[in-house]
Amino acid sequence: MAEVLVYVDHVDGAVRKPTLELLTLARRIGEPVAVALGAGAADTAAALAEHGATRVLTADAPEFADYLVVPKVDALQAAYESVSPAAVLIPSSAEGKEIAARLAVRIGSGIITDAVDLEAGDEGPVATQSVFAAAFSTKSRVSKGTPVITVKPNSAAVEAAPAAGAVEALSVTFSDQATGTKITSRTPRESTGRPELTEAAIVVSGGRGVNGAENFTIIEALADSLGAAVGASRAAVDAGWYPHSNQVGQTGKSVSPQLYIASGISGAIQHRAGMQTSKTIVAVNKDAEAPIFDLVDYGVVGDLFEVVPQLTEEIKTRKG
């Protein structure tokens, strides 16, 4: 069976969930070979093997931490040349898409970004994408070269499938461009204790109807009762009520959780583009004609300041 390269997104050896999803998808089209780079790369092997990686190619060098994406592209190109895979799968983060684009140019291959599903085809892997603000689904395949595909988080359920996971050192020769953009400083992001927005199984978002930064505590309380991430519409972010890093939408982050709760969000196309692929959508809005209600599985017409606190208390009661 052909091998499929999977780029590993990890933090000091702790593998992030989107990578485990990629391994599940990779097994549909071949045998997953993981590529782990940077500090703690070798520590990823156990988790990767548990989820189907037959081999784990690792490399560590100062360049991976000191410079931006090019050293990682150099390493992934080295892995590609060593393995000759049937496809290359990369998490669909901002960095992941840049790595994928640069790799595709280097190896002369087509690229598909933001796939939400992947299946084997007679002429190569077939990727499903959600397009035109999630109004349509398309199926695409790369017609030239080895497919380079980025996959959105929460596109597949993580499935364990123990494999050998043999660790092998990857030899990397860095290009002249690798040191072109140097990282001069880092500022740790303050932890809220909540899940990462793009990876969360549940997202609770607030919009213009929240009517102020101080009122986002209502949204946060509901999110915390569900163990959810907190999102915000562009209107709420532009008003300065919540950080831009939490914006859901076409110009923010795209999410696809199991459950998405929208409170005080009208449902403009810009916002819908970032959450329409959610599995179950619930909306609370006092305007019965709000466009968001055309999209939802469950809708509540009411004042969020009355509905959301009651919902939070009911959840706490049932959990308690």
C-alpha positions as CSV (number, residue, x, y, z in Angstrom):
1,M,0.0,0.0,0.0
2,A,1.2,3.5,-0.8
3,E,2.5,5.7,2.0
4,V,1.0,9.1,2.9
5,L,3.0,11.8,4.6
6,V,1.3,13.5,7.6
7,Y,2.8,16.7,8.9
8,V,2.7,16.6,12.7
9,D,1.5,19.7,14.6
10,H,2.8,19.3,18.2
11,V,3.9,21.4,21.2
12,D,7.1,20.1,22.8
13,G,6.1,16.5,21.9
14,A,2.4,16.8,22.7
15,V,0.5,16.0,19.5
16,R,-2.4,18.3,18.8
17,K,-5.8,16.8,17.9
18,P,-5.9,17.9,14.2
19,T,-2.9,15.7,13.5
20,L,-4.6,12.6,15.0
21,E,-7.5,13.4,12.7
22,L,-5.2,13.5,9.7
23,L,-3.8,10.1,10.6
24,T,-7.4,8.7,10.6
25,L,-8.0,10.2,7.1
26,A,-4.6,9.1,5.8
27,R,-5.4,5.5,6.6
28,R,-8.2,5.7,4.0
29,I,-5.8,6.2,1.2
30,G,-2.6,4.5,2.4
31,E,-0.1,3.9,5.2
32,P,0.5,7.0,7.3
33,V,4.1,8.2,7.7
34,A,4.4,11.0,10.2
35,V,6.9,13.9,10.0
36,A,7.6,15.5,13.4
37,L,10.0,18.4,13.6
38,G,11.6,20.5,16.3
39,A,12.0,20.1,20.0
40,G,10.2,17.0,21.4
41,A,9.7,15.5,17.9
42,A,10.8,12.0,19.1
43,D,8.3,12.3,22.0
44,T,5.4,12.3,19.6
45,A,6.1,8.7,18.5
46,A,3.9,6.9,21.0
47,A,0.8,9.0,20.3
48,L,1.4,8.8,16.5
49,A,1.9,5.0,16.6
50,E,-1.3,4.6,18.6
51,H,-3.2,6.3,15.8
52,G,-1.8,4.5,12.8
53,A,1.6,5.9,12.0
54,T,3.7,3.1,10.6
55,R,6.8,5.3,10.7
56,V,7.7,8.6,12.4
57,L,10.4,10.7,10.7
58,T,11.9,13.1,13.1
59,A,14.4,16.0,12.8
60,D,15.4,18.7,15.3
61,A,17.6,21.7,14.6
62,P,17.7,25.3,15.8
63,E,16.3,26.5,12.5
64,F,12.9,25.1,13.2
65,A,12.5,27.4,16.3
66,D,14.6,30.4,15.2
67,Y,13.1,31.0,11.7
68,L,9.7,31.0,10.1
69,V,8.2,28.3,7.9
70,V,10.9,27.7,5.3
71,P,13.0,25.3,7.4
72,K,9.8,23.2,7.9
73,V,9.2,23.2,4.2
74,D,12.8,22.1,3.6
75,A,12.3,19.2,6.0
76,L,8.9,18.2,4.5
77,Q,10.5,18.3,1.0
78,A,13.3,16.0,2.3
79,A,10.6,13.6,3.6
80,Y,8.7,13.7,0.3
81,E,11.9,12.9,-1.6
82,S,12.7,10.0,0.7
83,V,9.2,8.5,0.9
84,S,7.7,9.2,-2.6
85,P,4.2,9.4,-1.0
86,A,0.8,9.1,-2.6
87,A,-0.2,12.3,-0.8
88,V,0.9,14.9,1.8
89,L,-1.6,15.9,4.5
90,I,-1.1,19.0,6.6
91,P,-3.4,20.6,9.2
92,S,-5.3,23.6,7.8
93,S,-3.9,26.3,10.1
94,A,-2.4,29.6,8.8
95,E,1.1,28.2,9.1
96,G,0.0,24.8,7.7
97,K,-1.5,26.4,4.6
98,E,1.7,28.3,4.0
99,I,3.9,25.2,4.4
100,A,1.6,23.3,2.0
101,A,1.6,26.1,-0.7
102,R,5.4,26.4,-0.6
103,L,5.8,22.6,-0.8
104,A,3.4,22.2,-3.7
105,V,5.3,24.9,-5.7
106,R,8.6,23.1,-5.0
107,I,7.5,19.7,-6.0
108,G,5.3,20.9,-8.9
109,S,2.1,19.5,-7.5
110,G,-1.5,20.7,-7.2
111,I,-2.8,21.7,-3.8
112,I,-6.2,21.5,-2.1
113,T,-6.8,23.6,1.0
114,D,-9.5,23.5,3.8
115,A,-10.7,20.0,2.9
116,V,-13.4,18.7,5.2
117,D,-13.3,15.0,4.1
118,L,-11.0,12.7,2.2
119,E,-11.6,9.4,0.4
120,A,-9.7,7.1,-2.0
121,G,-10.4,7.5,-5.7
122,D,-9.4,5.6,-8.8
123,E,-7.1,8.4,-9.9
124,G,-5.9,9.6,-6.5
125,P,-7.4,11.0,-3.3
126,V,-10.6,12.9,-3.6
127,A,-11.1,15.8,-1.2
128,T,-14.4,17.4,-0.1
129,Q,-14.4,21.1,0.4
130,S,-17.1,23.5,1.7
131,V,-17.2,26.5,-0.6
132,F,-19.0,29.8,-1.2
133,A,-19.5,30.5,2.5
134,A,-20.4,26.8,3.0
135,A,-23.4,27.0,0.7
136,F,-22.0,24.2,-1.5
137,S,-19.8,21.1,-1.2
138,T,-17.4,20.2,-3.9
139,K,-15.3,17.1,-4.5
140,S,-11.8,17.7,-6.0
141,R,-8.7,15.8,-6.9
142,V,-5.2,17.0,-7.9
143,S,-4.5,16.2,-11.5
144,K,-0.7,16.9,-11.5
145,G,1.9,15.6,-9.2
146,T,1.5,14.3,-5.6
147,P,-1.6,15.9,-3.9
148,V,-0.8,18.3,-1.1
149,I,-3.9,18.7,1.0
150,T,-4.7,20.7,4.1
151,V,-7.6,19.5,6.2
152,K,-9.7,21.6,8.6
153,P,-9.8,20.7,12.3
154,N,-12.8,18.6,13.4
155,S,-13.3,17.1,9.9
156,A,-12.9,13.5,11.1
157,A,-13.4,11.6,14.4
158,V,-10.1,10.5,15.9
159,E,-9.8,6.7,15.7
160,A,-7.0,4.7,17.3
161,A,-5.4,2.1,15.1
162,P,-2.1,0.9,16.7
163,A,0.8,0.6,14.3
164,A,4.6,0.2,14.5
165,G,5.5,3.9,14.7
166,A,9.1,3.2,14.1
167,V,11.2,6.3,14.7
168,E,13.6,7.2,12.0
169,A,15.9,10.2,11.8
170,L,15.2,12.5,8.8
171,S,18.3,14.1,7.2
172,V,17.5,17.8,6.3
173,T,19.6,20.2,4.3
174,F,18.4,23.7,4.8
175,S,18.1,26.0,1.8
176,D,19.5,29.5,1.5
177,Q,16.0,30.9,2.0
178,A,15.6,29.1,5.4
179,T,17.2,31.9,7.4
180,G,15.5,34.7,5.5
181,T,13.0,35.6,8.2
182,K,14.2,35.3,11.8
183,I,12.0,35.2,14.9
184,T,13.2,37.9,17.2
185,S,10.9,37.5,20.2
186,R,8.0,35.4,21.5
187,T,5.2,36.4,23.9
188,P,3.3,33.4,25.5
189,R,-0.4,33.6,24.9
190,E,-2.4,33.9,28.1
191,S,-4.3,30.7,28.9
192,T,-8.0,30.9,29.5
193,G,-8.3,27.3,30.5
194,R,-10.7,26.8,27.5
195,P,-10.1,24.7,24.4
196,E,-8.4,26.1,21.3
197,L,-11.2,27.7,19.3
198,T,-10.6,25.9,16.0
199,E,-10.2,22.5,17.7
200,A,-13.0,22.7,20.2
201,A,-15.9,20.2,20.1
202,I,-18.3,22.9,21.4
203,V,-18.1,26.7,20.6
204,V,-20.3,29.4,22.2
205,S,-20.2,32.7,20.3
206,G,-21.6,36.2,21.1
207,G,-22.4,38.9,18.7
208,R,-23.7,42.5,18.4
209,G,-26.7,41.5,20.6
210,V,-24.3,41.0,23.6
211,N,-24.2,44.8,23.7
212,G,-20.9,45.3,25.5
213,A,-17.6,43.7,26.6
214,E,-18.8,43.4,30.2
215,N,-21.7,41.3,29.0
216,F,-19.5,38.6,27.5
217,T,-19.3,37.1,30.9
218,I,-22.7,35.6,30.1
219,I,-21.3,33.9,27.0
220,E,-18.2,32.8,28.9
221,A,-20.3,31.3,31.7
222,L,-22.3,29.2,29.3
223,A,-19.1,28.1,27.5
224,D,-17.5,27.1,30.8
225,S,-20.5,25.1,31.8
226,L,-20.1,23.1,28.6
227,G,-16.3,23.0,28.5
228,A,-16.5,25.0,25.3
229,A,-14.4,27.6,23.5
230,V,-15.7,31.2,23.2
231,G,-16.1,32.8,19.9
232,A,-17.3,36.3,18.7
233,S,-18.8,37.8,15.6
234,R,-16.9,40.4,13.6
235,A,-19.3,43.1,14.9
236,A,-18.4,42.2,18.5
237,V,-14.7,42.1,17.7
238,D,-14.7,45.4,15.8
239,A,-16.5,47.0,18.7
240,G,-13.6,46.0,21.0
241,W,-15.8,43.7,23.1
242,Y,-13.7,40.6,22.5
243,P,-10.2,39.8,21.1
244,H,-9.7,39.4,17.4
245,S,-8.2,36.0,18.0
246,N,-11.7,34.8,19.0
247,Q,-13.4,36.0,15.8
248,V,-15.4,33.4,13.9
249,G,-16.0,34.2,10.3
250,Q,-14.6,34.7,6.8
251,T,-12.0,37.2,8.1
252,G,-11.5,35.4,11.4
253,K,-11.3,31.7,12.2
254,S,-13.2,28.9,10.6
255,V,-14.7,26.4,13.1
256,S,-16.5,23.1,12.6
257,P,-17.4,21.8,16.1
258,Q,-20.0,19.2,17.1
259,L,-22.1,22.0,18.6
260,Y,-22.1,25.7,17.8
261,I,-24.2,28.1,19.9
262,A,-24.7,31.6,18.5
263,S,-26.1,34.2,20.9
264,G,-27.0,37.7,19.7
265,I,-25.6,37.0,16.2
266,S,-27.8,37.9,13.2
267,G,-26.1,35.5,10.8
268,A,-24.4,37.7,8.2
269,I,-22.8,35.7,5.4
270,Q,-19.4,36.7,6.7
271,H,-20.1,34.9,10.0
272,R,-21.8,31.9,8.4
273,A,-18.7,31.3,6.2
274,G,-16.8,30.5,9.4
275,M,-19.2,28.2,11.2
276,Q,-21.7,26.7,8.7
277,T,-20.0,23.3,8.6
278,S,-20.7,22.8,12.4
279,K,-22.5,19.5,13.0
280,T,-25.3,21.0,15.2
281,I,-26.1,24.7,15.3
282,V,-28.2,26.5,18.0
283,A,-29.1,30.2,17.9
284,V,-30.6,32.6,20.4
285,N,-31.8,35.9,19.0
286,K,-34.7,38.2,19.8
287,D,-35.3,38.9,16.1
288,A,-37.4,36.1,14.7
289,E,-36.4,37.2,11.1
290,A,-32.6,37.0,11.8
291,P,-30.9,35.2,8.9
292,I,-29.2,32.8,11.4
293,F,-32.5,31.0,11.9
294,D,-32.3,29.8,8.2
295,L,-29.3,27.8,9.1
296,V,-29.9,26.4,12.6
297,D,-31.0,23.0,13.8
298,Y,-32.5,24.6,16.9
299,G,-33.5,28.2,17.4
300,V,-34.7,30.2,20.4
301,V,-36.5,33.5,19.7
302,G,-35.8,35.5,22.9
303,D,-33.7,37.9,24.9
304,L,-30.2,36.3,25.3
305,F,-29.9,38.0,28.7
306,E,-32.8,35.9,29.9
307,V,-32.3,32.7,27.8
308,V,-28.5,32.2,28.1
309,P,-28.3,32.4,32.0
310,Q,-31.2,30.0,32.3
311,L,-29.5,27.6,29.9
312,T,-26.3,27.8,31.9
313,E,-28.1,27.1,35.2
314,E,-29.9,24.2,33.6
315,I,-26.7,22.7,32.3
316,K,-25.0,23.1,35.7
317,T,-28.0,21.5,37.5
318,R,-28.0,18.5,35.1
319,K,-24.2,18.0,35.5
320,G,-24.3,18.5,39.3
